[in-house]
Amino acid sequence: MAETTRETRKIPRTFQDVLLPRLPYAEGDELSPDADLAALGLDSMGVVQLLADLEDHFGVELDDELLTEETFATVGSLWATVADFVEPDAAAADGGK
């Protein structure tokens, strides 16, 4: 149950702003935590590019063992992984919106 809570928490606007340019089928500018990244157009090349974008934007380095299908399954699962490496102030900089 704790895992579900991590994956369904609010997705910060800053994270969505990094993610949206890599999702060609996303409509609008608000992503739900359960949105399927593959269905939104994220392919293997997009994963590599997105990973670089996230690491640059948040100033983190994600461990290779975290780069799994499960991590990149949904917006919420990806944010849950990235959030573990991001300073709370960076994630909350936009009020968690």
HULINSUL-V469650 format. One record per helix or strand of 2 or more residues. SS is the DSSP state (@ for helix, = for strand). FROM is the first residue (numbers start at 1). TO is the last residue. Records with the same first field share a line. If there is no record, write none. Layout:
SS = FROM-TO / FROM-TO
This chain:
@ = 2-8 / 13-20 / 44-58 / 64-66 / 75-83 / 88-94
